[in-house]
């Protein structure tokens, strides 16, 4: 099994890479950096890259007299020169360079193989000053101490021309290579090294942009705590490291914010390194925004430190850290509040949970005006742990009736954000989604008037189950919605069992409109079996129309997976087309182990339940009204 180790460099203009350790036998939960027995197999390189376009820095003037020269600008002793193995990112192989020690700080050793002219000389002095006074104390205070395989208490900052094979519009600004944290491993320097580009990246370094150093330093510390952390979480921490030293990744011309705003449906936890670069930028933007949200709302730097030190990965790590910090909340609810904050960005109500103190976002919306007519059945999809924002506007005087149906194999969260522009009143209402992924909402039932309604729709996974991928895009989860659907009348009909009660037949089911016209066709005619406590059994399917008998039916539904005993079940019917929708429920029944069955039905025909009419608004649950803001 390959353990992916992040060495991604971000910040100003860079390319990010991954290295993979194949078949590492050491238990990652117990692995320590300073061990005597390092893995004997070689690293294999996985060429997954992130390219960022160059950013033109502002021009600054340098002077020979601006600062005093650093120690050993020209090497004065043989020990000031050291051979380094560095990764050629174009050829994906290691090469040797001879670099000279230029400056030594309390926690740093700055080496370069480049010619040290006045410009680079001043950059090295500034890097050392920033590292010793800002980067090192800030990052270690939040994330903990770095590894120290060479036991000298210092971090090597190696400045050289990183060979990356990129075009004239992009380059690699820096990376952390975890290979150097192993003893007796080919090409390992057995030292803590941050690799920084001093050729194409020199202008930005000269402009004071040292956030790449903080970013890679966090990766180094994270590696010490958890060598196989998932990309999204490790990168989120490194992006936050940039913010903590005063370099907001969403500021200036950085691509992360606009990429995330343009792609709100990018997954937080699935990172598509084989997809388009813009989506990877959006991944970085989402990860940074999420960790900044945690920092602001869930305990400050303490929650971040707990996550980094937690040996579990991904969502489980975050949820356990939240609980440890005294927040007994599920990850999915934190995620829901975060998605609301990304759109609403308002800290004036709901204890400030729907906004940020430090940033603002303008998420891309899918707009649906509903002034003239209802919106017919519309299909869409959203990846795991991402969000679609759908706006409906301009119909304040007519009730808004919304119906949602998600793929039964998925889990969804849907939240209504309603704004009355006249009164400046905003309300946030979670919409209950049933176990068969059905939900509905009505402004008429809630007694709300709004001329802008945004539905935030997210797909999620159970805790610690298929919750992330480090190299594949998140699977898209299908759903559909309707606005102001007309109600139809459904007669749930009859059901009967086989002699051994292992199979169920549904029949004599009828659906008709309010004019009495029976449906013989539908975009969807489905059944699902639930317990009476609304637990979905996993049994569902489609009904078919019997044209001879003029009713809907299905035969031979296998009930063998249902547990026997005293559990009571019921069947949910759902019919819909492009403009109409309806739901009805059957009688309850039991499946028992003995031959004498007890049920509210018999093994023969069951008297049909009187017709049930669904107008979608009547199913809305009033207690779901959430936080309301009055201005």
Backbone torsions as a table, in degrees:
resi	resn	phi	psi	omega
1	UNK	NA	130.0	-179.1
2	UNK	-84.1	134.8	174.0
3	UNK	-102.3	117.4	-179.1
4	UNK	-82.5	126.7	-178.8
5	UNK	-115.6	121.1	-174.3
6	UNK	-76.2	129.2	170.8
7	UNK	-128.8	33.1	-169.8
8	UNK	-74.4	132.1	176.5
9	UNK	-105.1	123.6	175.2
10	UNK	-128.1	-178.2	-175.1
11	UNK	126.6	-129.5	178.4
12	UNK	-88.3	130.1	172.9
13	UNK	35.9	98.4	179.1
14	UNK	-158.6	170.7	173.6
15	UNK	-119.1	140.0	-178.0
16	UNK	-110.2	147.4	-178.1
17	UNK	-135.1	165.5	174.4
18	UNK	-125.5	143.1	167.3
19	UNK	-114.2	145.6	177.8
20	UNK	-119.5	134.9	171.3
21	UNK	-95.4	117.8	-178.7
22	UNK	-90.5	133.4	173.1
23	UNK	56.5	46.9	173.7
24	UNK	-75.7	122.7	-173.6
25	UNK	-83.9	-17.0	-177.0
26	UNK	-69.5	137.1	176.8
27	UNK	-67.3	119.3	-175.3
28	UNK	-66.2	-24.1	-179.8
29	UNK	-73.5	-18.5	-177.9
30	UNK	-118.2	2.4	-173.4
31	UNK	-69.4	135.7	174.4
32	UNK	-117.3	145.5	-177.2
33	UNK	-65.5	-49.5	-176.4
34	UNK	-86.1	78.3	-179.4
35	UNK	-116.4	155.4	-179.9
36	UNK	-78.4	-33.9	-176.3
37	UNK	-105.2	96.4	178.4
38	UNK	-88.8	161.8	-179.9
39	UNK	-62.0	136.3	-175.9
40	UNK	-88.8	-20.4	177.9
41	UNK	-74.4	162.4	-177.5
42	UNK	-86.5	159.8	172.9
43	UNK	-75.4	148.9	171.0
44	UNK	-119.8	139.4	-171.2
45	UNK	-92.9	131.2	176.6
46	UNK	-107.8	103.8	-170.7
47	UNK	-77.3	71.0	174.7
48	UNK	-102.0	124.3	-169.9
49	UNK	-126.6	153.4	171.5
50	UNK	-126.5	122.5	-177.8
51	UNK	-110.6	132.6	176.4
52	UNK	-119.7	138.8	-178.6
53	UNK	-67.8	153.5	178.0
54	UNK	-66.1	151.2	176.4
55	UNK	-120.0	129.2	-179.6
56	UNK	-76.0	114.2	179.2
57	UNK	-76.8	161.2	173.0
58	UNK	-72.3	148.9	-177.7
59	UNK	-82.5	134.5	175.4
60	UNK	-128.0	149.8	-179.6
61	UNK	-92.0	140.3	175.6
62	UNK	-116.2	157.4	-177.3
63	UNK	-142.1	144.4	177.5
64	UNK	-61.6	-27.2	-177.0
65	UNK	-95.9	3.0	-174.6
66	UNK	-67.7	-33.9	178.2
67	UNK	-145.3	164.8	174.9
68	UNK	-77.0	150.4	-177.8
69	UNK	-67.9	146.9	178.5
70	UNK	-71.3	168.1	176.9
71	UNK	-60.8	135.1	172.4
72	UNK	53.9	52.4	175.0
73	UNK	-59.0	-37.1	169.3
74	UNK	-114.1	129.3	-174.8
75	UNK	-57.1	133.1	-179.1
76	UNK	-108.5	-11.6	-179.0
77	UNK	-141.3	152.4	-176.8
78	UNK	-60.6	-33.6	-177.3
79	UNK	-71.6	-10.5	176.8
80	UNK	-76.3	-11.1	-179.3
81	UNK	-106.2	132.0	-177.3
82	UNK	-136.6	143.2	175.4
83	UNK	-86.2	132.6	178.5
84	UNK	-123.5	141.2	166.9
85	UNK	-89.2	120.7	179.5
86	UNK	-124.2	151.7	-176.3
87	UNK	-86.7	123.5	172.0
88	UNK	-84.8	109.1	-174.0
89	UNK	-78.8	-8.5	175.1
90	UNK	-85.6	-45.8	-179.6
91	UNK	-93.0	-11.8	-177.6
92	UNK	56.2	51.1	175.2
93	UNK	-150.2	164.3	-176.8
94	UNK	-90.8	142.6	177.9
95	UNK	-131.5	159.2	179.4
96	UNK	-97.6	138.4	168.6
97	UNK	-132.1	151.7	173.9
98	UNK	-104.0	116.1	-177.5
99	UNK	-116.5	150.5	-176.3
100	UNK	-106.1	136.8	173.8
101	UNK	-70.9	117.6	-176.9
102	UNK	-100.3	-39.4	-175.9
103	UNK	-150.4	138.4	177.6
104	UNK	-118.8	126.4	176.5
105	UNK	-111.3	-176.6	-178.4
106	UNK	-63.6	-31.4	-179.0
107	UNK	-127.5	11.4	-172.6
108	UNK	-140.0	151.7	169.9
109	UNK	-130.8	115.0	-175.9
110	UNK	-103.3	116.1	179.8
111	UNK	-113.3	153.1	171.6
112	UNK	-153.3	153.0	171.6
113	UNK	-108.8	7.3	-179.6
114	UNK	-89.8	160.0	175.3
115	UNK	-69.0	125.7	-175.6
116	UNK	-89.9	91.8	173.9
117	UNK	-90.4	-172.5	-176.9
118	UNK	-60.5	-42.0	-177.5
119	UNK	-63.8	-49.3	-179.8
120	UNK	-67.8	-35.2	177.3
121	UNK	-57.2	-47.0	-179.9
122	UNK	-69.2	-34.6	177.0
123	UNK	-62.5	-45.1	-178.6
124	UNK	-62.6	-41.7	177.4
125	UNK	-62.4	-43.4	-179.1
126	UNK	-67.3	-39.0	177.5
127	UNK	-61.1	-46.5	-179.7
128	UNK	-61.4	-42.8	179.6
129	UNK	-62.9	-45.1	-180.0
130	UNK	-66.8	-40.8	-177.8
131	UNK	-65.8	-43.9	-175.1
132	UNK	-75.8	-34.6	-173.8
133	UNK	-98.4	-19.8	-174.7
134	UNK	-127.9	-62.0	-171.2
135	UNK	-63.1	-54.8	-176.0
136	UNK	-61.9	-52.3	-178.3
137	UNK	-66.3	-36.9	-178.4
138	UNK	-68.4	-48.8	-175.3
139	UNK	-70.0	-41.4	179.4
140	UNK	-70.5	-29.9	178.0
141	UNK	-65.5	-35.3	-178.2
142	UNK	-89.8	-44.3	-171.2
143	UNK	-101.5	-11.6	-179.8
144	UNK	101.9	176.2	-176.2
145	UNK	-73.1	155.0	177.5
146	UNK	-80.5	167.9	171.2
147	UNK	-66.8	168.2	-179.0
148	UNK	-152.3	65.8	-175.7
149	UNK	-65.7	-31.0	180.0
150	UNK	-92.9	0.8	172.2
151	UNK	54.9	40.0	175.3
152	UNK	-116.1	-1.3	177.4
153	UNK	68.4	19.5	-175.6
154	UNK	-130.6	151.5	177.5
155	UNK	-106.3	127.4	175.1
156	UNK	-82.9	125.2	171.6
157	UNK	-105.8	107.1	-174.3
158	UNK	-100.8	113.9	-177.4
159	UNK	-104.5	118.8	-179.0
160	UNK	-156.2	177.7	178.3
161	UNK	-85.9	102.5	179.6
162	UNK	-71.8	119.4	-179.6
163	UNK	-83.6	116.4	-173.5
164	UNK	-126.9	-12.5	179.2
165	UNK	69.9	19.0	-178.2
166	UNK	-84.1	169.5	179.8
167	UNK	-77.1	-178.1	-178.9
168	UNK	-71.4	-9.2	-177.2
169	UNK	-103.3	2.7	-178.8
170	UNK	-150.6	158.6	178.4
171	UNK	-161.5	168.1	176.9
172	UNK	-92.8	123.2	-178.6
173	UNK	-89.3	-27.3	-179.6
174	UNK	173.9	163.6	176.4
175	UNK	-160.4	160.9	173.1
176	UNK	-111.8	127.4	-178.5
177	UNK	-108.4	107.9	-176.0
178	UNK	-68.6	-11.9	178.0
179	UNK	-54.7	-35.8	-174.7
180	UNK	-72.6	-4.5	178.3
181	UNK	-92.1	8.5	179.1
182	UNK	-114.3	143.1	175.1
183	UNK	-85.1	146.5	173.8
184	UNK	55.5	37.9	177.8
185	UNK	-115.9	136.2	-178.6
186	UNK	-52.5	133.4	179.2
187	UNK	68.9	6.4	177.3
188	UNK	-81.3	134.1	175.0
189	UNK	-87.4	-8.6	-177.6
190	UNK	49.8	51.4	-178.2
191	UNK	-157.4	158.7	177.3
192	UNK	-84.8	115.3	-172.9
193	UNK	-131.2	130.7	169.1
194	UNK	-109.6	120.6	-178.4
195	UNK	-91.8	125.9	-176.6
196	UNK	-128.3	134.2	178.2
197	UNK	-78.7	125.4	179.4
198	UNK	-111.5	9.7	178.5
199	UNK	-101.3	-82.1	178.0
200	UNK	-67.1	-25.8	-179.2
201	UNK	-88.2	1.7	-173.8
202	UNK	-64.1	-40.5	-178.5
203	UNK	-60.4	-40.7	-178.9
204	UNK	-73.2	-34.6	172.8
205	UNK	-63.1	-41.5	179.1
206	UNK	-65.0	-24.0	178.8
207	UNK	-87.0	5.5	174.7
208	UNK	87.9	16.6	-178.6
209	UNK	-94.4	94.7	-178.5
210	UNK	-109.4	18.2	-176.5
211	UNK	-65.3	-26.6	177.0
212	UNK	-61.4	-36.0	178.9
213	UNK	-64.0	-44.9	178.0
214	UNK	-64.0	-40.3	-179.4
215	UNK	-60.2	-49.9	-178.2
216	UNK	-72.2	-29.9	177.3
217	UNK	-63.8	-38.8	176.5
218	UNK	-63.5	-42.7	177.8
219	UNK	-56.6	-40.5	179.4
220	UNK	-61.8	-45.7	-179.5
221	UNK	-68.0	-41.1	179.3
222	UNK	-61.8	-38.9	178.1
223	UNK	-61.0	-38.0	178.1
224	UNK	-61.6	-36.6	-175.9
225	UNK	-87.1	-34.8	-172.6
226	UNK	-155.4	97.8	-169.8
227	UNK	-72.2	-15.9	-176.6
228	UNK	-123.8	34.2	177.8
229	UNK	-62.3	149.7	179.1
230	UNK	-70.4	151.7	-174.0
231	UNK	-56.1	-48.2	-170.6
232	UNK	-60.1	-40.2	-175.9
233	UNK	-75.5	-41.3	177.9
234	UNK	-64.0	-42.1	178.9
235	UNK	-69.5	-34.7	176.1
236	UNK	-59.6	-43.1	179.4
237	UNK	-65.7	-39.1	-179.9
238	UNK	-70.2	-36.3	175.1
239	UNK	-64.7	-39.0	177.6
240	UNK	-66.1	-32.7	177.1
241	UNK	-58.9	-38.6	176.9
242	UNK	-61.5	-44.4	179.1
243	UNK	-61.5	-40.0	-175.3
244	UNK	-66.5	-26.6	177.5
245	UNK	-92.5	10.0	174.8
246	UNK	94.9	14.9	-179.7
247	UNK	-120.4	86.8	-177.4
248	UNK	-64.4	118.7	179.1
249	UNK	-62.3	-16.2	178.4
250	UNK	-91.0	4.4	-177.6
251	UNK	-94.4	166.7	175.0
252	UNK	61.2	-142.5	-177.2
253	UNK	-97.4	15.6	177.2
254	UNK	-59.2	144.1	-173.9
255	UNK	-84.0	-8.0	-169.1
256	UNK	-67.0	-46.0	-177.3
257	UNK	-64.6	-53.4	-179.8
258	UNK	-63.0	-31.8	178.3
259	UNK	-66.5	-42.4	178.8
260	UNK	-68.7	-43.4	179.2
261	UNK	-60.7	-36.0	-178.6
262	UNK	-80.3	-17.2	-177.3
263	UNK	-132.3	63.6	-178.7
264	UNK	-64.7	-17.2	179.0
265	UNK	-91.3	18.3	171.3
266	UNK	-76.3	140.5	-177.1
267	UNK	-72.9	140.4	174.3
268	UNK	-69.3	-37.7	-168.0
269	UNK	-108.3	-14.8	175.6
270	UNK	-102.5	126.5	-177.8
271	UNK	-115.1	117.4	-175.5
272	UNK	-94.4	85.0	179.4
273	UNK	-73.9	-14.6	178.5
274	UNK	-96.5	3.1	179.2
275	UNK	-94.0	-159.6	-178.1
276	UNK	-74.9	144.1	-179.3
277	UNK	-56.5	-35.8	-178.3
278	UNK	-58.8	-36.2	179.1
279	UNK	-70.9	-31.3	176.6
280	UNK	-69.0	-37.9	173.6
281	UNK	-59.1	-40.2	177.6
282	UNK	-64.6	-36.8	174.5
283	UNK	-57.8	-46.4	178.4
284	UNK	-61.9	-42.5	179.5
285	UNK	-63.0	-43.2	179.0
286	UNK	-64.0	-45.3	-178.1
287	UNK	-61.8	-43.9	179.1
288	UNK	-62.7	-47.5	-178.2
289	UNK	-60.8	-38.7	-178.4
290	UNK	-66.9	-43.4	179.5
291	UNK	-70.1	-33.8	175.1
292	UNK	-65.3	-37.8	176.6
293	UNK	-62.8	-44.1	176.3
294	UNK	-60.3	-44.3	-179.2
295	UNK	-59.2	-41.8	-175.2
296	UNK	-79.3	-27.2	-170.4
297	UNK	-116.6	-13.0	-173.1
298	UNK	-133.1	53.7	167.6
299	UNK	100.0	8.6	176.6
300	UNK	68.4	-149.3	-174.3
301	UNK	-64.8	-21.1	-178.9
302	UNK	-62.4	-40.2	180.0
303	UNK	-66.6	-36.0	179.7
304	UNK	-66.9	-44.3	178.9
305	UNK	-60.9	-41.3	179.0
306	UNK	-62.6	-40.4	-179.9
307	UNK	-65.6	-45.6	-178.5
308	UNK	-63.0	-36.2	-177.5
309	UNK	-86.1	-9.1	-179.8
310	UNK	-74.4	126.5	-176.7
311	UNK	-76.9	-14.9	171.4
312	UNK	-76.9	168.2	-172.5
313	UNK	-118.9	162.4	169.5
314	UNK	55.3	-136.2	-171.9
315	UNK	-62.1	-39.9	179.8
316	UNK	-59.7	-40.6	178.2
317	UNK	-60.5	-43.8	-179.2
318	UNK	-66.3	-46.4	-177.4
319	UNK	-64.5	-41.8	177.8
320	UNK	-63.7	-38.1	179.1
321	UNK	-68.5	-38.7	175.6
322	UNK	-60.2	-45.5	179.4
323	UNK	-64.5	-39.4	179.2
324	UNK	-63.1	-33.5	-179.7
325	UNK	-83.0	2.4	177.4
326	UNK	92.1	21.6	177.0
327	UNK	-114.9	92.1	-178.3
328	UNK	-76.7	69.1	-173.5
329	UNK	-130.5	146.9	176.6
330	UNK	-78.9	148.6	179.5
331	UNK	-56.1	-40.8	-175.0
332	UNK	-64.0	-30.0	178.0
333	UNK	-75.9	-35.0	172.5
334	UNK	-63.3	-43.0	178.3
335	UNK	-60.5	-43.0	178.7
336	UNK	-59.9	-48.8	180.0
337	UNK	-61.7	-36.7	178.4
338	UNK	-64.3	-42.6	179.7
339	UNK	-64.9	-34.0	176.3
340	UNK	-67.8	-43.2	179.3
341	UNK	-61.4	-36.1	-179.7
342	UNK	-62.8	-34.4	177.8
343	UNK	-88.5	-50.1	-169.3
344	UNK	-79.4	-43.7	179.5
345	UNK	48.1	55.4	-178.4
346	UNK	-134.5	113.3	-177.9
347	UNK	-100.1	13.9	-175.2
348	UNK	-84.0	-5.8	177.9
349	UNK	-149.4	176.4	-178.1
350	UNK	55.6	39.7	179.7
351	UNK	56.9	27.4	176.3
352	UNK	76.9	8.0	-172.6
353	UNK	-75.8	-7.9	-177.0
354	UNK	-106.7	36.6	177.8
355	UNK	-171.1	179.0	178.0
356	UNK	-115.9	154.4	172.2
357	UNK	-90.7	-24.2	-168.1
358	UNK	-109.6	-23.9	-175.4
359	UNK	-137.3	168.5	171.5
360	UNK	-138.7	148.8	-179.2
361	UNK	-128.5	153.5	174.7
362	UNK	-127.4	88.6	-174.1
363	UNK	-73.0	142.6	178.4
364	UNK	-67.0	133.9	-178.4
365	UNK	-113.2	146.3	165.5
366	UNK	-91.9	120.7	-172.3
367	UNK	-102.0	133.2	176.9
368	UNK	-133.0	98.6	173.5
369	UNK	-68.8	138.4	-179.5
370	UNK	-124.1	38.5	-178.3
371	UNK	-71.5	-48.4	-169.7
372	UNK	-89.3	-42.6	-173.2
373	UNK	-151.1	170.0	178.2
374	UNK	-70.2	160.5	179.5
375	UNK	-96.7	121.4	-177.5
376	UNK	-68.4	174.4	-179.3
377	UNK	-53.5	123.0	-175.8
378	UNK	-123.9	126.4	-179.3
379	UNK	-93.8	146.0	-179.8
380	UNK	-157.0	179.0	176.4
381	UNK	-152.9	155.5	178.9
382	UNK	-144.5	134.6	179.7
383	UNK	-70.5	163.8	175.4
384	UNK	-57.0	139.8	175.6
385	UNK	53.6	44.8	172.0
386	UNK	-143.3	176.9	-170.6
387	UNK	-140.8	134.8	165.8
388	UNK	-97.6	134.4	174.0
389	UNK	-110.1	116.3	-176.8
390	UNK	-118.6	121.1	-178.3
391	UNK	-103.4	135.2	172.6
392	UNK	-120.1	132.6	-171.4
393	UNK	-143.2	163.8	167.6
394	UNK	78.8	23.0	178.9
395	UNK	-134.6	58.8	-173.3
396	UNK	-69.3	-26.3	-172.7
397	UNK	-93.8	-2.5	-179.5
398	UNK	-123.0	132.9	-177.0
399	UNK	-56.3	141.9	178.2
400	UNK	-99.5	113.1	179.6
401	UNK	-112.6	118.0	-172.1
402	UNK	-120.1	135.4	176.8
403	UNK	-126.5	135.8	-176.7
404	UNK	-125.6	139.7	172.2
405	UNK	-141.0	120.8	178.9
406	UNK	-103.6	164.1	175.8
407	UNK	-57.0	133.2	-176.3
408	UNK	-64.5	-21.0	-179.2
409	UNK	-84.9	1.3	-175.1
410	UNK	-120.4	173.1	173.8
411	UNK	-123.8	137.9	-175.7
412	UNK	-130.0	150.5	167.3
413	UNK	-120.0	133.5	178.1
414	UNK	-130.6	130.6	-179.2
415	UNK	-129.2	132.8	176.9
416	UNK	-96.8	127.6	175.7
417	UNK	-115.7	112.4	-171.4
418	UNK	-114.3	135.4	-179.5
419	UNK	-130.7	128.9	170.8
420	UNK	-101.5	106.8	-174.8
421	UNK	-67.8	-24.3	179.6
422	UNK	-71.9	-45.4	-177.5
423	UNK	-95.7	-5.2	-175.8
424	UNK	56.7	33.8	178.6
425	UNK	-97.1	131.1	179.1
426	UNK	-121.7	135.6	177.6
427	UNK	-130.5	141.9	178.2
428	UNK	-119.1	119.3	-173.3
429	UNK	-129.5	109.8	172.3
430	UNK	-64.8	135.2	178.2
431	UNK	-96.5	125.6	179.6
432	UNK	-66.4	128.6	176.1
433	UNK	-109.8	123.1	-176.2
434	UNK	-72.9	168.5	179.6
435	UNK	-59.5	-22.3	175.1
436	UNK	-97.2	24.1	172.2
437	UNK	61.7	38.9	176.0
438	UNK	-112.1	141.1	176.5
439	UNK	-153.7	155.9	177.5
440	UNK	-148.9	161.9	-173.9
441	UNK	-154.1	141.0	179.7
442	UNK	-140.8	127.2	174.8
443	UNK	-68.4	-28.1	179.3
444	UNK	-65.5	-45.3	179.3
445	UNK	-67.7	-38.7	-179.0
446	UNK	-75.1	-15.9	-177.6
447	UNK	71.0	39.4	-175.5
448	UNK	-118.9	140.7	170.7
449	UNK	-115.0	130.4	-178.0
450	UNK	-150.3	139.4	176.1
451	UNK	-104.7	-2.3	169.6
452	UNK	-136.1	123.2	178.4
453	UNK	-127.1	122.5	177.3
454	UNK	-112.7	127.0	173.9
455	UNK	-100.7	119.3	174.3
456	UNK	-96.0	113.9	-174.2
457	UNK	-115.7	120.4	-178.0
458	UNK	-127.0	145.8	170.1
459	UNK	-105.2	144.9	-179.3
460	UNK	-142.0	172.5	-179.5
461	UNK	-121.5	157.8	173.7
462	UNK	-60.3	155.9	-175.5
463	UNK	-54.9	126.5	173.8
464	UNK	61.2	25.0	178.3
465	UNK	-128.4	112.3	179.7
466	UNK	49.9	42.8	-173.5
467	UNK	-94.4	-0.3	-176.6
468	UNK	-163.3	165.9	167.4
469	UNK	-150.4	140.8	179.7
470	UNK	-93.1	-4.1	-178.1
471	UNK	-149.9	12.5	178.3
472	UNK	-133.3	145.3	177.6
473	UNK	-67.0	153.7	178.8
474	UNK	-67.8	135.4	177.6
475	UNK	-62.7	136.7	178.4
476	UNK	-78.0	135.4	-179.3
477	UNK	-109.6	124.2	-172.6
478	UNK	-81.8	144.8	172.9
479	UNK	-152.2	165.8	172.2
480	UNK	-139.6	160.9	177.9
481	UNK	-143.5	159.4	174.0
482	UNK	-136.3	149.4	175.3
483	UNK	-119.6	130.4	-177.4
484	UNK	56.8	45.9	177.4
485	UNK	-70.6	144.6	176.0
486	UNK	-75.9	143.2	177.1
487	UNK	-79.0	149.3	174.6
488	UNK	-123.9	165.4	-178.6
489	UNK	-101.5	129.8	-179.1
490	UNK	-123.9	127.1	171.0
491	UNK	-99.3	112.7	-173.9
492	UNK	-65.4	-12.9	171.9
493	UNK	72.5	-142.5	-172.1
494	UNK	-121.4	156.9	166.7
495	UNK	-139.0	150.5	179.2
496	UNK	-146.0	159.5	-174.4
497	UNK	-112.7	158.2	168.6
498	UNK	-71.6	169.8	-176.1
499	UNK	-58.5	-38.4	-179.9
500	UNK	-90.9	5.1	177.8
501	UNK	58.2	27.7	175.7
502	UNK	-91.7	-16.6	-178.4
503	UNK	-130.3	147.1	-176.5
504	UNK	-122.7	139.4	173.6
505	UNK	-115.3	134.6	174.8
506	UNK	-114.0	132.3	-176.8
507	UNK	-157.2	172.0	-179.8
508	UNK	60.0	31.6	179.3
509	UNK	-92.1	130.4	-176.5
510	UNK	-130.4	143.6	175.6
511	UNK	-129.8	133.1	-178.6
512	UNK	-150.1	153.9	-178.5
513	UNK	-81.7	-179.5	-174.3
514	UNK	-73.2	-7.1	174.1
515	UNK	-94.8	4.0	177.7
516	UNK	85.2	8.8	-179.9
517	UNK	-84.5	122.6	-177.4
518	UNK	-76.9	143.9	175.1
519	UNK	-83.5	127.6	169.4
520	UNK	-114.6	5.4	178.3
521	UNK	-148.7	147.4	179.6
522	UNK	-156.1	147.5	172.4
523	UNK	-65.7	-30.3	177.9
524	UNK	-150.6	130.1	173.8
525	UNK	-138.3	97.7	-168.6
526	UNK	-123.4	160.7	171.2
527	UNK	-130.7	150.7	175.3
528	UNK	-143.9	142.9	-179.1
529	UNK	-105.8	129.8	-178.5
530	UNK	-127.7	159.4	164.1
531	UNK	-76.8	164.5	179.0
532	UNK	-69.9	-10.3	173.5
533	UNK	-95.4	16.5	172.3
534	UNK	72.4	23.6	174.1
535	UNK	-88.1	126.2	-178.4
536	UNK	-75.3	131.9	-176.5
537	UNK	-87.2	-10.4	-175.8
538	UNK	89.1	-1.6	179.7
539	UNK	-99.5	120.1	179.1
540	UNK	-158.7	167.7	179.1
541	UNK	177.9	-168.1	-176.5
542	UNK	-108.2	146.1	172.2
543	UNK	-90.8	151.4	175.7
544	UNK	-120.7	153.0	-177.3
545	UNK	-91.5	126.7	175.7
546	UNK	-92.3	102.8	-173.4
547	UNK	-70.1	-25.5	179.5
548	UNK	-73.8	-43.2	-179.0
549	UNK	-91.6	-10.1	177.9
550	UNK	62.9	42.6	172.8
551	UNK	-147.9	169.0	178.4
552	UNK	-94.5	148.9	-176.9
553	UNK	-158.9	168.7	168.7
554	UNK	-154.4	140.8	-178.0
555	UNK	-117.2	158.0	171.4
556	UNK	56.8	51.9	172.1
557	UNK	-78.3	120.8	-175.5
558	UNK	-75.8	119.0	179.9
559	UNK	-103.7	10.2	-172.9
560	UNK	-65.1	-21.3	179.9
561	UNK	-82.7	-9.9	179.6
562	UNK	-76.0	135.1	175.9
563	UNK	-68.5	143.7	178.7
564	UNK	-88.0	165.7	-179.7
565	UNK	129.0	-142.2	-173.9
566	UNK	-101.0	11.6	179.0
567	UNK	-69.0	136.4	-178.9
568	UNK	-106.6	139.0	-175.7
569	UNK	-122.7	163.2	172.0
570	UNK	-148.1	160.7	-177.0
571	UNK	-110.6	133.2	177.7
572	UNK	-105.8	127.2	176.8
573	UNK	-105.5	139.9	178.6
574	UNK	-137.8	119.1	176.7
575	UNK	-115.8	142.5	175.4
576	UNK	-160.6	155.0	164.9
577	UNK	-134.4	-158.7	-172.8
578	UNK	-69.1	-19.9	-176.4
579	UNK	-127.2	-16.0	-174.7
580	UNK	-126.3	152.2	-179.6
581	UNK	-152.5	149.5	178.2
582	UNK	-159.0	155.5	-179.9
583	UNK	-135.0	144.4	172.7
584	UNK	-145.5	159.6	179.5
585	UNK	-122.4	146.6	178.0
586	UNK	-82.5	178.8	166.2
587	UNK	-63.8	167.2	175.1
588	UNK	-88.3	157.5	176.7
589	UNK	-150.4	162.8	178.4
590	UNK	-123.8	153.3	171.4
591	UNK	-116.8	120.8	-175.8
592	UNK	-121.5	164.9	-175.3
593	UNK	-83.3	-25.8	-177.4
594	UNK	-85.1	173.7	-176.0
595	UNK	-83.5	-20.9	176.5
596	UNK	-91.4	106.5	-171.5
597	UNK	-88.8	142.1	175.1
598	UNK	-115.2	125.8	-176.6
599	UNK	-161.5	161.8	173.8
600	UNK	-77.2	-7.8	173.8
601	UNK	-116.3	177.0	173.8
602	UNK	-116.4	175.8	178.2
603	UNK	-79.2	-0.8	175.7
604	UNK	-108.7	-162.6	-176.5
605	UNK	-61.5	146.6	179.5
606	UNK	-112.1	139.4	177.7
607	UNK	-62.5	127.8	-179.2
608	UNK	-60.1	143.2	173.9
609	UNK	-73.0	141.2	176.7
610	UNK	-54.1	152.0	-177.1
611	UNK	-51.8	140.0	-179.3
612	UNK	-117.4	126.0	-179.0
613	UNK	-108.0	130.3	177.7
614	UNK	-111.1	115.3	161.8
615	UNK	-105.3	122.5	-161.0
616	UNK	-54.4	-30.7	-175.7
617	UNK	-66.0	-25.7	-173.2
618	UNK	-74.7	-13.3	-179.3
619	UNK	-90.3	-5.3	-178.3
620	UNK	-65.1	137.4	-177.8
621	UNK	-95.2	116.6	-173.3
622	UNK	-64.0	-29.3	-174.8
623	UNK	-72.1	-4.4	-179.1
624	UNK	-80.9	-1.9	178.2
625	UNK	-60.3	124.4	-175.6
626	UNK	-95.8	-140.3	-176.8
627	UNK	-75.6	136.7	177.4
628	UNK	-117.9	140.2	178.9
629	UNK	-112.4	129.9	176.0
630	UNK	-115.2	129.8	177.7
631	UNK	-113.7	NA	NA
